[in-house]
Amino acid sequence: MVMSVPRLVIAAPSSGSGKTTVATGLMAAFAARGLAVSPHKVGPDYIDPGYHALATGRVGRNLDAYLCGPELVAPLFLHGSRGCDLAVVEGVMGLYDGAAGEGELASTAHVAKLLRAPVVLVVDASSQSRSVAALVHGFASWDPQVRVGGVILNKVGSDRHEELLREALDSAGVPVLGVLRRVAQVETPSRHLGLVPVAERRSAAIEAVASMAEQVVRGCDLDALEALARTAGALPGGSAPWTPASPTRHRTRSDGKRAPVVAVAGGPAFTFSYAEHTELLTAAGAEVATFDPLRDERLPDGTAGLVIGGGFPEVYAAELSANEPLREAVAELALSGAPVAAECAGLLYLCRELDGQPMCGVLDATARMTDRLTLGYRDAVAVGDSVLAPAGTRMRGHEFHRTVVEPGAGAAPAWGVRAPARRVEGFVQQGVHASYLHTHWASEPGVARRFVERCRTS
């Protein structure tokens, strides 16, 4: 039986209740006490983990039971929390909201059960008093396997309002572990896909995290919350930390040749990446080198393969277009047949143009912003062989964008998508695999190994 760190899951009845403020504030407050805090986020969200990393000084990691499968939730948690004193897991949407049409799968409640972790329910109390007891009672009793260990009341208007809420909750049998007053919201600006990432506003983000911590310290019983975290049950027998395999210790191979360099796009325009991807590439024998397409005019020396993840190229289209030397270098690398893996933002960057601005021209396609949000989990199968997977490989992905690429698929599509409608999607040409789907490579470690092997041989 594997014992893991004390842990809390921060959930809410619905989005907009204050989960991010409370979870990030708790992470920072516990870290300020000298605890090594492991930050986690339920679901596919890339942005909140950036704020979690600021709060804790550790990489923010996702726990997604849809993308990775329920069986990997505990191992990935153990991997991320190794050596920590406490873990805080921020939930997604409402406590019981999961993948559409899949019951509890990938919901915060599902992950809490997989982690055997107590749940702290953050309730927006701004427009209620006695009714809060019915709300909390309903959430606490809906699934007996989900243990709601306490409530944090958010947006409380006054001492009298707090008194009425506490009096009502006495009958619900769930302790109040914190009360946050109705104050001006912490400055965490949003745009078309959610919060603005840390990489685009680092100084302001640091101040925002400090403000969240201040609110939590002022309004929450940290001792009681830490004690609740220590009541988390042992993880199921057989659980062991996930590992990307034994990382390559040296930058040279046994035959004396240098390990292949895999360039990974970063900077403000390309902020969406799961930490495990870089770990898997390194474990497969690659030397990972990060570069910023907004500023760097050339790819890292010796680049043998390129990974361009998600982000906001539409916000920086003019700047990306103006960096003509790098666009040419990317096009030249792709033309050489070198492996190139591009997801969502990376797909847009490889197109001929984005909102009329010239891009890399690797793909004979154009991209533009729209008013329509495309959002949801996807079941996908590789249509043909590519640098990431052989034909027939099944993976689960996630789409989240307000852009459209025309055409939506090349002569050799990347994926066949089964739901919500059957279609083909993305592009495979030479060594390029470009798609709107965000995938989590921990669910299929062969992806990184295959990619690095192609880097060695291309």
C-alpha positions as CSV (number, residue, x, y, z in Angstrom):
1,M,0.0,0.0,0.0
2,V,1.4,3.4,-1.0
3,M,1.0,6.3,1.4
4,S,0.9,9.7,-0.2
5,V,0.9,13.3,1.1
6,P,-2.0,14.9,2.9
7,R,-4.3,16.5,0.4
8,L,-7.4,18.6,-0.2
9,V,-9.7,18.9,-3.2
10,I,-11.1,22.4,-3.7
11,A,-14.5,22.2,-5.4
12,A,-17.7,24.3,-5.9
13,P,-21.3,23.9,-6.8
14,S,-20.6,25.7,-10.1
15,S,-18.0,27.6,-12.1
16,G,-17.5,31.2,-10.9
17,S,-17.8,30.4,-7.2
18,G,-14.2,31.2,-6.4
19,K,-12.4,27.9,-6.7
20,T,-9.3,29.5,-8.3
21,T,-9.0,32.2,-5.7
22,V,-9.3,29.8,-2.8
23,A,-7.2,27.0,-4.2
24,T,-4.4,29.3,-5.3
25,G,-4.6,31.3,-2.1
26,L,-4.4,28.2,0.0
27,M,-1.4,27.0,-2.0
28,A,0.5,30.2,-1.4
29,A,-0.6,30.5,2.2
30,F,0.6,26.9,3.0
31,A,3.8,27.5,1.1
32,A,4.4,30.7,3.2
33,R,4.2,28.5,6.3
34,G,7.2,26.6,5.0
35,L,5.4,23.6,3.6
36,A,6.3,22.1,0.3
37,V,3.0,22.3,-1.5
38,S,2.1,20.2,-4.6
39,P,-0.3,22.0,-6.9
40,H,-2.8,20.1,-9.1
41,K,-5.7,21.0,-11.4
42,V,-8.6,18.7,-12.4
43,G,-9.3,18.6,-16.1
44,P,-7.4,19.8,-19.2
45,D,-6.9,23.5,-18.2
46,Y,-3.4,24.8,-18.9
47,I,-3.8,28.3,-17.5
48,D,-4.7,27.8,-13.8
49,P,-1.6,25.6,-13.2
50,G,0.6,28.6,-14.2
51,Y,-0.9,30.5,-11.2
52,H,-0.5,27.5,-9.0
53,A,3.2,27.3,-9.9
54,L,3.6,30.9,-8.9
55,A,2.0,30.2,-5.6
56,T,4.1,27.1,-4.7
57,G,7.3,27.3,-6.7
58,R,6.6,23.9,-8.2
59,V,5.2,22.8,-11.6
60,G,1.5,22.8,-11.7
61,R,0.1,19.5,-12.9
62,N,-3.2,18.3,-14.3
63,L,-5.2,15.3,-13.3
64,D,-7.5,14.4,-16.1
65,A,-9.4,11.1,-15.9
66,Y,-10.7,11.4,-19.4
67,L,-7.4,12.2,-21.2
68,C,-5.3,9.9,-19.2
69,G,-7.8,7.3,-17.9
70,P,-8.9,6.9,-14.3
71,E,-6.1,4.4,-13.7
72,L,-3.4,7.1,-14.2
73,V,-4.9,9.7,-11.8
74,A,-3.3,8.4,-8.6
75,P,0.1,7.6,-10.2
76,L,0.3,11.0,-11.8
77,F,-0.6,12.6,-8.5
78,L,2.1,10.6,-6.7
79,H,4.6,11.6,-9.3
80,G,3.8,15.3,-8.9
81,S,3.6,15.3,-5.1
82,R,6.8,13.4,-4.5
83,G,8.7,15.0,-1.6
84,C,5.9,17.4,-0.7
85,D,4.3,18.0,2.7
86,L,0.8,18.8,1.4
87,A,-1.1,18.8,-1.9
88,V,-4.0,21.1,-3.0
89,V,-6.1,20.0,-6.0
90,E,-8.3,22.6,-7.7
91,G,-11.4,21.2,-9.2
92,V,-13.2,22.0,-12.5
93,M,-16.7,23.4,-13.1
94,G,-19.2,22.1,-10.5
95,L,-18.2,19.3,-8.2
96,Y,-20.2,16.6,-10.1
97,D,-19.8,18.0,-13.6
98,G,-17.7,15.7,-15.9
99,A,-17.3,14.7,-19.5
100,A,-20.6,15.2,-21.4
101,G,-22.6,12.1,-21.5
102,E,-20.0,10.1,-19.5
103,G,-21.6,10.2,-16.0
104,E,-19.0,11.1,-13.3
105,L,-16.0,10.6,-15.6
106,A,-13.4,13.3,-15.2
107,S,-15.5,15.3,-12.7
108,T,-13.9,16.8,-9.6
109,A,-15.9,14.2,-7.6
110,H,-14.5,11.4,-9.6
111,V,-10.9,12.6,-9.1
112,A,-11.6,13.1,-5.4
113,K,-12.7,9.5,-5.1
114,L,-9.7,8.2,-7.0
115,L,-7.4,10.1,-4.7
116,R,-9.5,9.3,-1.5
117,A,-9.2,13.0,-0.7
118,P,-11.6,15.2,1.4
119,V,-13.4,17.9,-0.5
120,V,-13.7,21.5,0.6
121,L,-16.7,23.1,-1.1
122,V,-16.4,26.8,-2.0
123,V,-19.9,28.4,-2.0
124,D,-20.8,31.8,-3.4
125,A,-23.0,33.0,-0.6
126,S,-23.7,36.4,-2.0
127,S,-27.4,35.9,-2.7
128,Q,-28.5,33.5,0.0
129,S,-28.6,32.9,3.7
130,R,-30.5,29.9,5.1
131,S,-30.7,28.3,1.7
132,V,-27.0,27.6,1.9
133,A,-27.7,24.7,4.2
134,A,-29.9,23.0,1.6
135,L,-27.3,23.5,-1.1
136,V,-24.4,22.2,1.0
137,H,-26.5,19.3,2.3
138,G,-27.4,18.3,-1.2
139,F,-23.8,18.3,-2.5
140,A,-22.5,16.5,0.6
141,S,-25.1,13.7,0.5
142,W,-25.4,13.2,-3.3
143,D,-22.6,10.6,-3.5
144,P,-21.7,8.9,-0.2
145,Q,-18.2,8.1,-1.5
146,V,-17.4,11.8,-1.9
147,R,-16.5,13.2,1.5
148,V,-17.2,16.9,1.8
149,G,-15.1,17.8,4.8
150,G,-15.8,21.5,5.1
151,V,-17.2,24.6,3.4
152,I,-15.5,28.0,2.6
153,L,-18.1,30.7,2.2
154,N,-17.2,33.3,-0.5
155,K,-18.6,36.8,-1.1
156,V,-20.1,37.2,2.4
157,G,-21.5,40.7,2.8
158,S,-21.3,41.4,6.5
159,D,-21.0,40.1,10.1
160,R,-24.7,39.6,10.2
161,H,-24.7,37.7,6.9
162,E,-21.9,35.5,8.2
163,E,-23.9,34.8,11.4
164,L,-27.0,33.7,9.4
165,L,-24.9,31.5,7.1
166,R,-23.2,29.8,10.0
167,E,-26.4,29.3,11.9
168,A,-28.0,27.6,8.9
169,L,-25.0,25.4,8.3
170,D,-25.0,24.1,11.8
171,S,-27.8,21.8,10.8
172,A,-26.0,20.5,7.7
173,G,-23.2,18.9,9.7
174,V,-20.5,20.3,7.5
175,P,-18.0,22.7,9.3
176,V,-17.3,26.2,8.0
177,L,-13.5,26.4,7.5
178,G,-13.4,29.8,6.0
179,V,-15.3,33.0,5.2
180,L,-14.2,35.4,2.5
181,R,-15.8,38.8,2.4
182,R,-17.4,40.4,-0.6
183,V,-14.5,42.6,-1.8
184,A,-13.2,43.8,-5.1
185,Q,-12.1,40.8,-7.0
186,V,-8.4,40.0,-7.3
187,E,-7.2,41.2,-10.7
188,T,-7.1,38.1,-12.9
189,P,-8.1,39.4,-16.3
190,S,-9.8,37.1,-18.8
191,R,-10.3,37.0,-22.5
192,H,-11.8,34.6,-25.1
193,L,-10.4,31.4,-23.6
194,G,-10.3,32.2,-19.9
195,L,-7.7,33.8,-17.7
196,V,-4.7,35.5,-19.2
197,P,-1.7,33.2,-18.7
198,V,1.0,34.0,-16.3
199,A,3.6,34.3,-19.0
200,E,1.8,37.3,-20.4
201,R,1.5,39.3,-17.1
202,R,4.0,37.8,-14.7
203,S,4.4,40.9,-12.4
204,A,0.7,41.4,-12.2
205,A,0.1,37.7,-11.7
206,I,2.6,37.6,-8.8
207,E,0.6,40.5,-7.1
208,A,-2.7,38.7,-7.8
209,V,-1.5,35.4,-6.2
210,A,-0.2,37.4,-3.2
211,S,-3.7,39.0,-2.9
212,M,-5.4,35.6,-3.1
213,A,-3.1,34.4,-0.3
214,E,-3.9,37.4,1.8
215,Q,-7.6,36.9,1.5
216,V,-7.3,33.2,2.4
217,V,-5.0,33.8,5.4
218,R,-7.4,36.5,6.7
219,G,-10.6,34.4,6.2
220,C,-9.7,30.7,6.5
221,D,-8.7,28.4,9.4
222,L,-5.5,27.1,7.9
223,D,-4.9,24.8,10.9
224,A,-8.3,23.1,10.4
225,L,-7.7,22.8,6.7
226,E,-4.3,21.2,7.2
227,A,-5.8,18.8,9.7
228,L,-8.5,17.9,7.2
229,A,-5.9,17.2,4.6
230,R,-4.2,14.8,6.9
231,T,-7.4,12.7,7.1
232,A,-7.0,11.7,3.4
233,G,-7.1,7.9,3.0
234,A,-4.2,5.8,1.7
235,L,-4.3,5.5,-2.0
236,P,-5.5,2.1,-3.4
237,G,-3.1,-0.8,-3.1
238,G,-0.8,-1.1,-6.1
239,S,-0.7,2.6,-6.8
240,A,2.8,3.7,-7.5
241,P,4.2,7.0,-8.9
242,W,4.0,7.4,-12.6
243,T,7.4,7.6,-14.3
244,P,8.4,8.7,-17.8
245,A,11.0,5.8,-17.5
246,S,14.7,6.3,-16.6
247,P,15.7,9.7,-17.9
248,T,18.9,9.9,-20.0
249,R,21.6,11.0,-17.7
250,H,24.0,12.3,-20.4
251,R,23.5,14.4,-23.5
252,T,25.3,11.8,-25.6
253,R,24.2,8.4,-26.7
254,S,26.1,5.2,-26.1
255,D,27.5,5.5,-29.7
256,G,29.0,8.8,-28.8
257,K,26.6,10.9,-30.9
258,R,24.8,13.8,-29.3
259,A,21.2,13.2,-28.2
260,P,18.7,14.7,-30.7
261,V,17.6,18.2,-29.9
262,V,13.9,18.7,-29.7
263,A,12.9,22.4,-29.8
264,V,9.8,23.2,-27.8
265,A,7.9,26.5,-28.5
266,G,7.4,28.6,-25.4
267,G,7.0,32.3,-24.5
268,P,3.8,34.3,-24.2
269,A,2.3,33.0,-27.5
270,F,2.7,29.3,-26.7
271,T,2.0,28.6,-23.0
272,F,-0.1,25.4,-23.2
273,S,2.0,22.4,-22.3
274,Y,1.8,19.5,-19.9
275,A,4.9,19.0,-17.8
276,E,4.9,15.3,-18.5
277,H,5.5,15.9,-22.2
278,T,9.0,17.3,-21.7
279,E,9.7,14.6,-19.1
280,L,8.8,11.9,-21.6
281,L,10.9,13.5,-24.4
282,T,13.9,13.6,-22.1
283,A,13.3,10.1,-20.9
284,A,13.2,9.0,-24.5
285,G,16.7,10.3,-25.0
286,A,16.1,13.8,-26.4
287,E,17.7,17.1,-25.3
288,V,14.8,19.5,-24.9
289,A,15.5,23.2,-25.8
290,T,12.8,25.8,-25.3
291,F,12.6,28.8,-27.6
292,D,10.3,31.8,-28.0
293,P,8.8,32.3,-31.5
294,L,8.1,36.0,-30.6
295,R,11.7,36.8,-30.0
296,D,14.1,34.1,-31.3
297,E,15.0,34.4,-34.9
298,R,16.3,30.9,-35.2
299,L,15.7,27.5,-33.9
300,P,18.0,26.1,-31.1
301,D,21.3,24.8,-32.5
302,G,21.1,21.2,-33.8
303,T,17.3,21.1,-33.8
304,A,16.2,17.7,-35.0
305,G,12.5,17.9,-34.1
306,L,10.0,20.5,-33.2
307,V,7.0,20.6,-30.8
308,I,4.6,23.5,-30.9
309,G,1.8,23.3,-28.3
310,G,-1.2,25.4,-27.6
311,G,-1.5,29.0,-26.7
312,F,-2.7,32.3,-28.1
313,P,-1.0,32.9,-31.5
314,E,-4.1,34.9,-32.5
315,V,-3.3,37.5,-29.9
316,Y,0.3,37.8,-31.3
317,A,-0.3,37.2,-35.0
318,A,1.4,40.4,-36.1
319,E,4.5,39.8,-33.9
320,L,4.8,36.1,-35.0
321,S,4.4,37.2,-38.6
322,A,7.1,39.9,-38.3
323,N,9.6,37.3,-37.1
324,E,10.2,36.2,-40.7
325,P,13.6,34.5,-40.1
326,L,12.1,32.0,-37.6
327,R,9.1,31.4,-39.9
328,E,11.5,30.5,-42.7
329,A,13.5,28.3,-40.3
330,V,10.4,26.4,-39.3
331,A,9.3,25.9,-42.9
332,E,12.8,24.7,-43.8
333,L,12.8,22.2,-41.0
334,A,9.4,20.8,-41.9
335,L,10.4,20.6,-45.6
336,S,13.4,18.5,-44.6
337,G,11.1,15.8,-43.3
338,A,12.1,16.4,-39.6
339,P,9.4,15.5,-37.1
340,V,7.1,18.4,-36.2
341,A,4.2,18.0,-33.7
342,A,1.8,20.9,-33.5
343,E,-1.4,21.2,-31.4
344,C,-4.0,23.9,-31.8
345,A,-1.9,27.1,-31.6
346,G,0.9,25.1,-33.3
347,L,-1.5,24.2,-36.1
348,L,-2.4,27.9,-36.6
349,Y,1.3,28.8,-36.7
350,L,2.0,26.3,-39.4
351,C,-0.8,27.6,-41.7
352,R,-0.2,30.0,-44.6
353,E,-1.8,32.8,-42.7
354,L,-3.7,33.6,-39.5
355,D,-6.2,36.5,-39.6
356,G,-4.5,37.7,-42.8
357,Q,-1.0,37.7,-41.3
358,P,1.6,35.4,-43.0
359,M,2.6,32.4,-40.9
360,C,5.0,29.6,-41.6
361,G,3.3,28.2,-44.7
362,V,4.0,24.6,-43.9
363,L,0.3,23.7,-44.4
364,D,-1.8,24.7,-47.3
365,A,-4.5,26.1,-45.1
366,T,-5.6,29.4,-43.6
367,A,-6.8,30.2,-40.0
368,R,-9.0,32.9,-38.7
369,M,-10.8,33.9,-35.5
370,T,-14.5,33.4,-35.1
371,D,-17.2,34.1,-32.5
372,R,-17.9,30.4,-32.1
373,L,-16.3,28.5,-29.2
374,T,-15.3,24.9,-30.0
375,L,-15.0,23.0,-26.7
376,G,-15.0,19.4,-25.5
377,Y,-13.4,16.1,-25.1
378,R,-12.8,13.9,-28.2
379,D,-12.3,10.2,-28.9
380,A,-9.8,10.0,-31.7
381,V,-8.0,7.3,-33.8
382,A,-4.9,7.9,-35.9
383,V,-6.0,7.7,-39.5
384,G,-2.6,6.8,-40.9
385,D,1.0,6.4,-39.7
386,S,2.7,9.6,-38.4
387,V,5.7,10.7,-36.4
388,L,3.5,10.4,-33.3
389,A,1.6,7.2,-33.7
390,P,0.9,4.3,-36.1
391,A,-2.4,4.0,-37.8
392,G,-5.1,2.8,-35.6
393,T,-3.7,4.2,-32.4
394,R,-6.6,5.4,-30.2
395,M,-6.1,8.5,-28.0
396,R,-8.4,10.9,-26.2
397,G,-8.0,14.6,-26.8
398,H,-9.6,18.0,-25.9
399,E,-10.6,20.9,-28.2
400,F,-10.7,24.5,-26.9
401,H,-10.6,27.3,-29.5
402,R,-12.4,30.1,-31.2
403,T,-10.6,29.8,-34.5
404,V,-11.2,27.8,-37.7
405,V,-8.7,26.3,-40.1
406,E,-9.8,25.9,-43.8
407,P,-9.6,23.2,-44.9
408,G,-10.0,21.4,-41.6
409,A,-8.1,18.3,-42.8
410,G,-5.4,17.5,-45.3
411,A,-5.1,14.8,-47.9
412,A,-3.8,12.7,-45.0
413,P,-5.7,13.6,-41.9
414,A,-4.2,13.3,-38.4
415,W,-7.3,11.9,-36.6
416,G,-10.6,10.4,-37.1
417,V,-12.9,11.8,-34.4
418,R,-15.9,9.8,-33.3
419,A,-17.8,12.3,-31.3
420,P,-19.8,14.6,-31.1
421,A,-19.8,14.0,-34.9
422,R,-17.8,11.6,-37.0
423,R,-15.2,13.5,-39.0
424,V,-11.5,13.6,-39.9
425,E,-9.3,16.4,-38.6
426,G,-5.8,17.7,-38.9
427,F,-2.8,17.2,-41.2
428,V,-0.1,14.6,-41.7
429,Q,2.5,15.4,-44.3
430,Q,6.2,14.2,-44.4
431,G,7.2,14.5,-40.7
432,V,4.4,17.0,-39.7
433,H,1.5,16.0,-37.4
434,A,-0.7,19.1,-36.9
435,S,-4.1,19.0,-35.2
436,Y,-6.6,21.0,-33.1
437,L,-6.6,18.2,-30.5
438,H,-4.7,18.6,-27.2
439,T,-3.5,15.2,-26.0
440,H,-1.8,14.1,-22.9
441,W,1.2,11.9,-23.8
442,A,1.3,10.1,-20.4
443,S,-1.7,8.2,-21.7
444,E,0.4,6.8,-24.6
445,P,4.1,7.0,-23.8
446,G,4.9,5.5,-27.1
447,V,4.2,8.9,-28.7
448,A,7.3,10.5,-27.2
449,R,9.5,7.5,-27.9
450,R,8.3,7.3,-31.5
451,F,8.9,11.0,-32.0
452,V,12.4,11.0,-30.6
453,E,13.3,7.9,-32.6
454,R,12.2,9.8,-35.8
455,C,14.4,12.7,-34.7
456,R,17.4,10.3,-34.6
457,T,16.7,8.9,-38.1
458,S,15.3,11.8,-40.1
